[in-house]
Structure formats: C-alpha cells, structure tokens
Amino acid sequence: MSLQSDIKSLVESVGLELYDAVIVNEGEETIYRVNVISKEIENAKRKGVSLDECVELTHLISPLLDVTPPVSSEYRLEVGSAGIERKLTTLEHFKKSIGENVSLVLGEKEKLKAILTQVNGKELVFEKEDEKFEVNFDDVKKAKTYFEW
C-alpha cells in the first residue's frame, strides 16, 4: 500500500474524507499538508471539520510518517480542513464539491461562477440562473469553491 492510501484509511477511520495530501515549501520550511473534509451533509451543505478531529487525526498520522516519511528531509505535518473556499485541481475535487458555488477560469481568462450540479466523466455540469451548461474538465485553467457572504 502507498502512503497516500494508508493516510486515506486513517482519515476514513475517524469518519472523514481525504481531500488531498501535498508537500509545500513555505520559506525555508517543508510542510506535509493533509487536508480533509467531512462526509456528512447537513442542510444541503457539507458539515465542517472540528479542530478536535484534526488533532485526533494528527495523532494517528504522525506515527505512520515516523515509519514512512513523505520526504527525505525535515518537514512539519499539518492536518486541517480543506476549507469552505478551496482549489479544485482534480476530477475527484470536483466530485466532492457537487452542490457548491464554483468559480472557474477557462481559456483566455474567461471567468464563470455557477453551482456545480454533476460530474459525468470529464464533463462538469453547472447551473446558473436556472440555466444548465457543461464544461470539459480539460478546458478548466483554474477553479475554486467560493462562499457567498
């Protein structure tokens, strides 16, 4: 099994879902960032992830990384919620964001904001003002969820 699948199993063991696990460099520091989301939907919205859940998960993942480190140099483990506004870079990210507001950049800086309603293969289905339209995943240059205050 890979480190990613081991982490996914640990995340699922506490009732959460792995959003992504990435290595980032901030200044001189290397961070292994594990982002999670809740599996629960409440009032048509995905429930939040608590700080206690992130702490519990940190305690579960840390011993695994002692045996199988994600990088050969020093790093810091950071476990947190993927957040209400997050980047969408994979089809899996889009599937986990159905029903949410999404901001897209297509082609030559064409920008769209709509609700993601479906993911059919590589076709992303959106709705805006009672009008449905499809966008091919390969045409998306940038995408993120956003929250309307």
C-alpha positions in Angstrom: 0.0 0.0 0.0 1.1 3.5 -0.6 1.5 6.3 1.9 -1.5 8.1 0.4 -3.8 5.1 0.7 -2.6 4.4 4.3 -3.4 8.0 5.2 -6.8 7.8 3.4 -7.6 4.7 5.5 -6.7 6.6 8.7 -8.8 9.6 7.7 -11.8 7.3 6.9 -11.4 5.5 10.3 -12.4 8.8 12.0 -15.4 9.4 9.7 -13.7 12.0 7.5 -12.7 12.0 3.8 -9.2 12.8 2.5 -9.3 15.8 0.2 -5.6 15.8 -0.6 -2.1 15.4 0.8 0.6 17.7 -0.6 4.1 18.7 0.1 4.5 22.5 0.1 7.5 24.7 0.8 6.9 28.0 2.6 10.1 29.9 3.1 12.7 27.6 4.4 10.1 25.2 5.8 8.8 22.0 4.2 5.2 21.1 5.2 3.4 17.9 4.6 -0.2 19.2 4.5 -3.1 16.7 4.8 -6.5 18.3 4.0 -9.7 16.6 5.0 -13.4 17.2 4.6 -16.5 15.8 6.4 -18.5 13.1 4.8 -21.7 14.4 6.4 -24.1 16.7 4.5 -26.2 19.0 6.7 -28.9 21.3 5.3 -27.6 20.6 1.7 -24.1 21.7 2.8 -21.0 19.7 3.8 -20.5 19.8 7.5 -17.4 21.4 8.9 -14.4 19.6 10.4 -13.6 20.4 14.0 -10.2 21.2 15.5 -10.5 18.2 17.8 -11.0 15.9 14.7 -7.8 17.4 13.1 -5.8 16.9 16.4 -7.0 13.3 16.6 -6.0 12.7 13.0 -2.6 14.3 13.6 -2.0 11.8 16.4 -3.0 8.9 14.1 -0.9 10.0 11.1 2.2 11.1 12.9 3.4 7.5 13.9 2.8 6.4 10.3 5.1 9.2 9.0 7.7 8.2 11.5 8.0 4.9 9.7 7.2 6.1 6.2 8.3 9.8 5.9 6.8 11.7 2.9 10.2 13.5 2.2 13.8 12.7 3.0 14.5 16.0 4.7 12.9 17.7 7.7 9.2 18.6 7.4 6.3 19.6 9.5 2.9 17.7 9.5 -0.1 19.9 9.2 -3.6 18.4 9.3 -6.6 20.6 8.6 -9.9 21.2 6.9 -9.7 21.8 3.2 -11.9 24.8 3.9 -15.0 26.3 2.6 -13.0 28.0 -0.2 -10.6 25.6 -1.8 -8.8 25.0 -5.0 -10.2 22.3 -7.3 -7.4 20.6 -9.3 -8.7 17.1 -9.9 -11.9 15.4 -11.0 -12.1 14.0 -7.5 -12.1 17.5 -6.1 -15.0 18.4 -8.4 -16.9 15.3 -7.4 -16.5 16.2 -3.7 -17.8 19.7 -4.4 -21.1 19.0 -6.1 -23.8 21.4 -4.9 -21.3 24.1 -4.1 -20.5 27.5 -5.7 -17.6 27.3 -8.1 -15.5 30.0 -9.7 -13.8 28.9 -13.0 -11.2 30.4 -15.3 -11.4 29.0 -18.8 -9.2 29.6 -21.9 -8.2 33.2 -22.3 -9.2 34.4 -18.8 -12.9 33.7 -19.4 -14.4 33.6 -15.9 -17.6 31.9 -14.8 -19.4 31.5 -11.4 -22.0 28.8 -11.0 -23.2 25.9 -8.9 -21.7 22.6 -9.7 -24.5 20.1 -10.1 -22.9 17.0 -11.6 -19.7 15.4 -12.8 -20.2 12.9 -15.7 -16.8 11.5 -16.7 -14.8 14.6 -17.7 -17.9 16.8 -18.2 -18.7 19.2 -15.4 -22.3 20.3 -15.3 -23.1 23.7 -13.8 -26.3 25.7 -13.2 -26.6 29.5 -13.1 -29.9 31.4 -13.0 -31.9 28.2 -13.9 -29.7 27.6 -17.0 -27.5 24.5 -17.2 -24.3 24.3 -19.1 -21.4 21.8 -19.4 -17.6 22.4 -19.2 -15.0 19.9 -20.1 -12.6 19.3 -17.2 -9.6 19.7 -19.7 -10.8 23.3 -20.5 -10.5 24.4 -16.9 -7.4 26.5 -16.2 -8.3 27.4 -12.6 -11.2 26.5 -10.3 -12.1 27.0 -6.7 -15.1 26.9 -4.5 -16.3 30.1 -3.0 -18.7 31.2 -0.3 -21.2 34.0 -0.8 -21.4 36.1 2.4 
